[in-house]
């Protein structure tokens, strides 16, 4: 269950990335069927994110207003995306996933030019929230790698606050996406419980580590991790 702990660590440090690790671990290591793995990934990352969001809330690292605004339309998008994803082949989905990761990672490497604040334009955040939720459900992942930059660029949050806030959004979006997936799959609840235990242990360590790192370091770690994972996933599916 080493990889389950890595999933939690990733979510705790960056507020994202765990779902990227979860899906290939379930498919290639645990031997779970691809569509079943998508649903289980949402359950694992959603539950772990909820645990982390509660911890981050106590530390003041969750902006509730942007989280609720993003989730209002994000949950609807996630449910719709979880239906559409079954129309696309696994290989196509993963290649689309890799391309999107590469794009977001490149944006996050650039020096941000936004002014940090907790003010969020409601129409813009609702629109972005739906788009992020749709991609979350469609790609079968928690979507933190999309939510963090969306919170940074659309809501004006700094990277640390966006990371904590993204955990709350991931939890809500994943719950709705899982509800959509349960119409098509059966879940191995025993394997799910085992993953969750180790992922939450990793989450505790990740949140502690995040408090010791500078914002610029967090952003660059996030971006580099996305680019590396994008290349690996593309190589495996070409």
N, C-alpha and C positions, 0 to 999 in steps of 0.2 A: 504493500500500500504506500510505497515511497512516493509514487506519482500523485496519489490523492493528496498527500501532504504538500507537494509542490503546487498543486492547484490552489489550495487554501493560502499558501504563502504568496503566490502571485496575486490573488485577489486582495490580500491584506496590504501588500506593498503598493500596488498600482491601482487598485480598485477595478481591475479588469484582468484579462488574459487567462483566467482559470478555465474558461470554457474552451479556449483554443487547445489547451492541454487535455481536457477531459475527453473530447470526442475521439482523437486518435488513440488515447489510452484504452478506452472502452472497446474500440474496434480492433486494434492491432495487438493489444496485450491481453485484455479480458475476453476477447473473442465474441463480443456482442454484435448482433446483426445491425447493420448501418442505421436503419430507420429507428430501431429500438434504442440504439445508442444516442440518437438525437434527443429523444424524449428523456432518457436517463440523464443526459448531460444537463438538460434544462433543470431537472429536479435537483441534481447535485449542486450546480452553480447557484441556483435560486435559493436553496436552503442555506448554503454557505454564505451567500451574500447577505441574506437576512440577518444571520448571526453577526457578520461583520458590520452591517449597518447599525445595529443596536449598540455595538461597542464604539463605533465611530461617533454616534450621536452623543454618547456620554462625554466624548472628548471635544465636542463642538465642531466636528468635521463633516457635518451633514447640513446642507442648506435645504430646509424642508420645502420652501415655496417652489424653487425650480424642480425639485424631485417630484412633487405632486403634479406640477404642470406637465412635465415631460411624460410622466406615467399615465396621465389622463388619456392621452391619445396613443401613447406607446403600447399600452395593454391591448387596445383595439387593433393596432397594427400587428402586434405579435400573434394574436389569434388568427388574423387573416393570413399572415405569412406562414403560419404552421400548416395551413391547408394547402397553400400554393406550392410549398416545398416538395410535396409528394408527386408533383407533376414533372420534376426535374431529376435527372440522373445524379447519382452520388458524385461521379467524377466532375461533372459540370458545376455542381454546387461548390465543391472544394476548390476548383480553379477560380471561380468567382470570388470565393472567400479569400484566397491568396492575393488576388489582384486588389481587392478592397483593403486588405491589411497593409499592402505595400504603399498604397496611396495615402492612407491615414498616417502611417509611420513617417512618410516623407514630410507631410504637413507638420507633424509634431516635432521634427528635428529643426524646423525653422524657428527663429526667435519670435515669440508672440508679440503682436503689436496692439493687442486689445487692452483696455483699461479694466483692471480687476474690480469687481463689485458684486453684490448679491442681487442686483437689479436684473430682472429678466423680462424681455418683451414678450408678453403673453401670446400674441398671434404667431410670432416667429417660433417660440419654444413649442407651441402646440403642433405646428407644422413639422418642425424638426423631430419632435418626439414621436409623431406618427411614422415618419420615414424611418427613424431608427428602430422603432418597434416592428415595423414591417420587415426590415432586413434581419432583425433578431429572430423572428419567427421563421422567416424564409431560409436562413442559413443554419438554423438549429443550434444556435449558441446564445450565451447570455447577452452578448453585445457590448460588453464593457469597453472594448477597443473602439467602438463607435460612440458610446455615450460620453466617455471622458472628453474627447475633443469637441463633441457637440455642446457639452456644458461649458467648456472653456470658451469656444468661439461664439456661441449663441446666448449664453447666460452671463458671460463675463467672470466666471469663477476662476480662481487660481488652481493650479494642478492638484495641490493637496486637497483642497475643498471639493474639487470636482471628482477626485478619486473616491472620497468618502460618500459623496452624494450619489455617485454612480452605483454604489452597492445597493442603495434603497431602490433605485430605478430598475436595476438588474433583477432584484428579488420580485418586484411586482410584474415586470414584463415576462420573466421566466415562468411565473405562476400561471399567467394567462396563456403563454405559449404551450406549456405542459398540458393545460386543459384541452387545447386544440389537438395536441399529439395523442392524448389518451383515447381519442376516437379511433385511432389506427393501430396502436401498439399495446403490448403487454409489458409491464415493468417487473424486473427481477428485484424485488424489495429487499432481499437479503444482501445482495451485492451493493445495492444503493445505500443501505444503512452502514455497511463497512466503509464505503468511500466517504460518506459524510463524516464519520468519526474522525478519520485521519485528516480530511480536508479542513475541519474546524480547528484541529490542533495546529495545522500549518497557518491558518488564518490568524491565530493569536500571535504567533511569531512574526508574521508579516506586518501586522498593524504596529507592533512595537518597533520593528525595523524602520517602518515608514516615518516615524516620528524623529528619527535620528538623521535622516537624509535631507539635503537641500532640495528645494523645488526644481531647480534646473537639472540636478542629478536624476530626480524622479522622471522628469519629462524625457530626458535622453535615454534612460534605461527603457522606458516604455516604448519609445520610437525604435530603438535598435532591436528590441525583442520582437516587435511586430515585423520588421523587415527580414530578420533572420528566419522567423517562423514562416513568413510568406514564401521565401525561397525554398525552404524544405518541403512545404506542402505542395508547391507547384512542381517540384522535382519528382515527388512521389506519384503525381497524377498525370504527368505528361507522357 
